[in-house]
Amino acid sequence: MSTLNLSLLTDLYEMTMMQGYFKTGKNELAIFDAFYRNNPCDGGYSICAGLEQVIDYIENLHFDEEDIAYLKGLGIFEEDFLDYLANFHFSGDIYAIPEGSVMFPREPMLKVVAPIMEAQLIETAVLNIINHQSLIATKAARVCYAAKGDGVMEFGLRRAQGPDSGTYGARAAVIGGCKGTSNVLCGQLFDVPVLGTHAHSWIMSFPDEYTAFKEYAKLYPNACILLVDTYDTLRSGMPNAIRVFKEMREQGIHSSYYGIRMDSGDLAYLSKKVRKMLDEAGFPDAVISASNDLDEYLIETLKQQGATITSWGVGTNLITSKDNPSFGGVYKLAAIEDENHNFVPKIKLSENIEKMTNPGNKTIYRIYDKETGKIKADLICLVDEVFDESQDLKLFDPNAPWKKTRLSGGSYTMKEMLIPVIKNGKAVYHSPKVMEIRDFCNREKETLWEENLRFSNPQEVYVDLSQKLYDLKTELLNRMHAIEE
């Protein structure tokens, strides 16, 4: 992304709408919200990722001569509009939930306040970047939760849908909790650990398995993980690996990280047999790692079956989020400025209640239980609302407003989730390093309750509307119904 101009990474209708706004002289300030409606994999939460790339995209947004020539060649854009594009730059503001944060459906993960032509142009690219990385970060968080503290390595590059998905997906996977990636380019770009051992072809290229293991151990004594299932895990692979480990010990080589990897077979059964063999041979600290089309559900099952695996390599099912391959984020108009420079709230109606939008200039407050630090609810409100944590706070379900709860003053804390990242077209937020975001994400996941984390029928974190926003939404709905009548 640092070398490729992404200004044309957009849908054609964004450009045709831009020209329509331009020709009608319509370029007032507008507010757009990017949000999503459902958590991936029917989960209880999502992880926000991709913000650093959004900021990079916005700061480098411009149309060069080749772009203008291409657009002219389409025969649908007029010269005066193309002249405008030749000098285009983004001048608006963007607010976002920081990367690594836990987030929930229906709340803005990003808010754009900009002239409507500019806000319209960036819709597609912003969604493309955030949707993909948030999807993979969420999937990684689920996989790491299933691993229960064991290390998880992302190594799906060869199965990813192209170089960008493989590289930025690996970045997102590390944010979600993975300890590293096999993707060397990702390691270079984002300063994350790169991990890996060897393939079956290494074993097969030598006259015998023992020689292959011995030569590998000579080369990498401090990171010696041997793949034991090329021929027969228990009868060949393990005896040869143990032989090499014993020889290393006799030579005074004390590896800081050593063990075996399995990539096939009944991993629960084999891991228990392998653990016994290693322990009896005097290698209780040897790592047992496994791969083979793993995902969070299989890892959870293996754990329940008593598998002794302590390190997991997850590829295809993680980098593609195979069971839920899209995130579903959307970008909707929430308000537009009138001639008096006041924002007029806008609402999208739908027969599907989940597709109805929340109007106005909004922000989000996260409400924590003061004693446990766990999330009680998220509250979407208008930006001018002020709350006092020493006072009681009434919350209600916006879809069933008779369902209410009252939090006693002093029993909760609040944090605003949307922070400014772009002001007047310039970045005012500089992203932490990926491993720092990963650490932050791990702390964020600790604010969830166990009931939110389970894979089957997780407890939903409530996303409520403030009374003021609820009343505004109701007023707009009543107004729209009055027009229809």
N, C-alpha and C positions, 0 to 999 in steps of 0.2 A: 504493500500500500504506500510505502514511502517513495516509490518510483513511478507507479502507475496513476495517471489522472483518472479519477473515478467520477468525474462530473456527469458523464453520460450513463452512469450506473443508475438508471431510473426507468420507469415505465413511460411509454410515449404519452399517455394521457396526462402525466404531470406537466410535460412540455406544452401540450396543446392547451391545457388550462392556464398555464403561465401566459401564453400568448393571448388567451382570451381576457385575462385580467389586464394585461398590458394595453390591449386595444380598446378596452372599455374604461381605461383610467382607474381601475379598481386595484389599489395596492395598500389598503389600510392595514393596520396592525391586526393580527389574528393570533389566537391561542389554539394550539393543537396538543392533544394528549396522546401519547403512545402507551397502550396498556394491553393486557391479554385477558382472556375470559376464563380459561381453565388451566390448571397445573398439568404439566406433562405426566403421563403414565398414571393419571388419576391420583396423583400424590397430594400431599398436604401443604406444599410450598414450592417455590422456585428460587433460583439463584440468579441474580443480575450479573451479566457479563457483557463485554464488548464496548464499554464506554470509552476506553482509550482510543479505540479505532474510530468511533464516532467523532471524537474531538479532532483527531487527525484528519478525517474526511472533511469536516466543516472548515478547518483552517486552510486547507489546500484546495477548496472548491473554486474552480475557475474554468472558463472555456477557452481553449487555445485555438489557433488558426485551423487546425485539422478538424476540431470539433465543429466549429462554425461552418466550415466547408461541407462537412458531412450533413449537418442539419439543413443547410441551404439546398443540398442535392436531393433532399426528400421532397421538395416542392410544396411544402405545407406551411413554411414559416416565412414571414415577410421581412424585408430588409431592415425596417426600423426596429423590429423585435430582435433580430440577429445582432444589430449594433448594440442594443441594450445588453445582450448576453456577452458580447465581447469585453464589456467592462464590469461584468457581474462579480460581486462578492457578497458573502453572507454578512448581514449587519445586525442580526437579531440576538436574542438571549435564549439560552437553553438551561433548564434545570433538570437534574437527574438523580435517581437513586444510585449511590456509589456502587461500584463493582464489588462483588463478593457479598452483597447484602441479601438477606432473605427478603422475598417479596411475595405478594399474593394477588389473586385475580381481581380485576376491575379497578385497581388503583393505578394512577399514572406512574410508569417507570421512567418516563421522560416527558418533559413539557417544553414546547417551543413557543416563544413569544417573538414574532417577527412579522414584517410585511408579508402579506398573504402569498405573493409570488415566490418569495424565498422559502417560506414555510412549506409551500406545496412541493417545491422542487426536491427537498431533502427527504420527503416521506419514504420513498422506496429504499434508498440506501440505508437510512437509519434503521428501518425495520429489518432489512436484510442482515445487518451487522448484529444488532441486539438479539433478534430472534434466534439466530444460529448459535451464537456463543452462550446465550442464556439457556438454551436447550441442552447443550453439551455439559455446561457447568452443573445444571440440575441433575442430569443423568449421572455425572461423576459423583455428586454428593450422595446420591442414592446408593451407588456401588460402594462408596467408602463407608457409608453407614452399615451396609450389610457385612462389610469386612471387620467391623467392630475393633478398630484400632490397628489392624494389620496394614502393612504397606500395600498400596495399589499403584501399579504402573500402567500408564496409558501407552498402548503400542498398536494403534489402529491405522497408521498412515497409509499402508498399502491398500486398505479397504475403504478409505475415505472417498467422498465424492469430489475428488480433485485436490490439487495442492493447497488451495486456500482453506478448504474445509479441513484438510489434514493438519495444517499448521495452526490456524486460529482455533480449530477444535481442540487441539492439544493444549493450547494456551488456556482455553476455557476449562478443560478437564483438570488442569493443575489448580486453577482457581477453585474448582469444586471440591478439591481435596486430594487429588492424586499426588504422589510423592515425586513424580517425574514422568518423562516421556521418552519414547524411543526416537522421536523426531529430532534429528540433529539441527535442522534449520530453526525449529521452534526454540531449541536450546540457545542457539546463537542470537536470535532476534530478541528473546525475552529473558535471557539469563535464568533459565530454569534447569534443573538437573536432567541430564540425559542418561538413560539406563539401557542395559541390554546385555545379552550373553552371546550365545551362538546358536546356529540352526542345526537341523538334522544333517544338512549337507556337509557341515564340518566333520561330523562323525564319519559319514559315509565316504569322505574323501581320503581317509586313512586306511591302512591295511586292517586295523582292528579298533575296537572301541576304546580299549585301554590306552593305546598309543595316542588316540585323539584327545582323551581326557588329560593325559600326562603333558602333552605339548601345550594344551590350552592353559593348564595350571602353571607351567613355566612362564608363559607370557603374562598372565594376569593373576598372580598369587594373592593379591589383596582384594580381588573381587571375583572369586572363583565359583561360579554357579554352573554346574554341569547338567546337561540335558540327558536324562537317563532312559528315555523311552524309545530310542531309535530302533532297537531290536527286541529287547524284553526287559521291562523295568526291574522286576525282582530277581530274575535269574542272571541277567547280564549287566544291565546299567548300574544297579546299586552295588554289586560286588566290585565292579571296576572303579566306581566313584570312591568307594570306601578305601580301596587299595591306594588310590592316588592321594586321598586325604592322609592316610597313614604315612605314606612316603614323605609328604610335605612336613608332617609333624616330626618325623625322624631327622629331617634335614634342618630342623629348627625354624621352619617357616610357619608363622602363626598368622593366618589370614584374618583380617578384620571383618571380612564378610564372605562366607563360603556356604555352599550347600548344593542342593539339586533342584532341577525343574522338571515337571511332568507336563506333557501337552496332549495326553490321550488316556483313555481307559477310565475305569471307575475311580475317580479322584478321591472319594471318601475312603473306599477300601484300601487303595494303594497308599494313600498318605499315612494311614495308620500302620501299615506294614513297614513302610519306609522309615517312619519315626522310630519304630522298635529296632530296626536294623542299625540305624545311626546311633541310637542310645547305647545299644549293646556293644557297638564298636568303639565307644568312647567319644562320640561327637554330639553331645546333647544340645550344643549351641548352633548346630548346622541348620541353615534355613531350608525350609521346604516351600518351594514356590510352584505355582500352577497356572496354566493357561488353558485354552481349549474352549472357545465360544462361551466365555463366562459373561454373566450379567448379575444384577443384584439379587434376582430371584434364585439363581443357581447357587450363588455364594451363600445366601441365607440357608438354603437347603443343606448344602455341604456342612455348614457350621452346625446345623441341628443334628446331622448324622455323625458328629464327632470327628470330622476331618481335622487333621493336624497341620494343615497348610497355614503358613504364617506370612506369605507374600503372594499377591495375586497380580497376574498380568491380564489386562482386559483390553481387547482390541475392537473388533467389528461392532459388537453390540453397544459399545460406548461411543465410539467416534461417529457412528451413524445414528445413535439413539434408535436402534432398529425397531423397537416396538412402538415408538412414538416419534416419527421422523420430522415433525414440524412443531414449532412453538405456538404459532397462531396469534402473534401480536398484531394489533391494529393501530391506526392513527386517525383520530377523529377531531373535527373542529369543535371547540368548546365555547369560544367567544370571539367576537369581532368588534373592533373599535368603531364608534359612531363619530359624527362630525364634532361632537363636544368632547372627544377623546375619552369617552367612557366605554368600558367593555360591555357589550350586549351579549348575554349568555345565549348559547345555542344548544339545541338538543336534537338528537336523532331518535325518532320513534321506530318501533318495530313490533311485530306481532310476537316475536320471541323476546321475553323480558330481559334475558341476558344480553341482548344486543342493543338495548336502550342505553344511551350514554348519560353521563353526569355533566351538567352544564357549568359554565363559569370558570373563573380564574381560581384554581384550586391548589392546595398542598396536602400533604399527608403527615399525620402525627402517629407515631408508634407508641402504644401504651404498654408499659411493663408493670408487672407485679413487683412492688418495691422489695418485698422480702426474698423472692426467689430469683428475680431478674428475668423471668420468663415473660413471653409476649401474652398480653391479655387480649388485645385487639388492635387493629389499625383504624384510624379515623380520618376519612376524607372530609375536608372542610374548605371554606373559602379563605383566601390568603389574608384577609383582614381580621380573621377571628383570633381571639386571644383566650388562653386557658390558664387557670390558676390551679396548680397541683395540690394546693392546700384545701381546695374546695371539692365538694362531691361532684362526680362526673356521671351524667346519665348517658347510657348508650342504648341503642335500639337497632333492631334488624330493619334495614330500609325496605325489604321485601315483605316483612311481616312486622309492622311497627308496634304491634301490641306485645311483642317479645322484647322486654326491657331488662336492663340490669343497671345497678347504681354502684359506682366505685366510691368508697369513702375517701374524703380528702386526706392526704398523707399516706395512703396505701398504694399509690401508683406513681410512676414517673412517665414523662412524655419526651419524645425526641422527634424533631422534624426530619423527614426522610429525604425530601427533595432539596438538593443543594445547587447553587449556581455553578455551572461548568463553563459556559460561554456567556460573555457580556459584550454587547456591541460588536459581535463577530469575532472576538478574541478570547482565547482560553484564559480562564481565571482559576482553573483547577488543573493540577498536574498529577497524573495517575501515579500511585505507588508502584513499586516493582511487583511482578506477578507473585513472587513468593510471599511478599508482604500482604498482598490481597488474599492469598490463600490462608494465611494466618488469621486475617480479619474474618474471612468466611467461616473458618472453623469456630471462631468465637460467636459469630452470628448464629450458627447452627445450634450452639449451646443455649440460645434463648428460646428454642422451640421445646415444646413438651414432647414426651415420648409418644403421646397419642397422635401428635402431628406428624411424626416421623415414620409410623408404621406404613407398610406397603398396601395392606388390605384395609379399605374403608377408614382412612385416616380422619381424625377429628379436624374439622375445618377451623382455621383461624378467622375470626369474624372481621370483616371489612365493613365498617359502618359509615354512615353519613352523619355529619353534624346536623343539628336541628335546622340551622340556617340554610344549609345546602339542601336538605330534604324539602324545606318549605319552598325554596326557589324552584326545585325540580317539579314539585307538585303544582306550583303556579303555572309553569310553562306547559305542563301536561293539560291542565284545565283550560288554559288559553287555546291550545291546539284543538282540544275536543269542542270547545265553543265555536271555533271557526268551522269545524266539520258539520256541526249541527245547524 
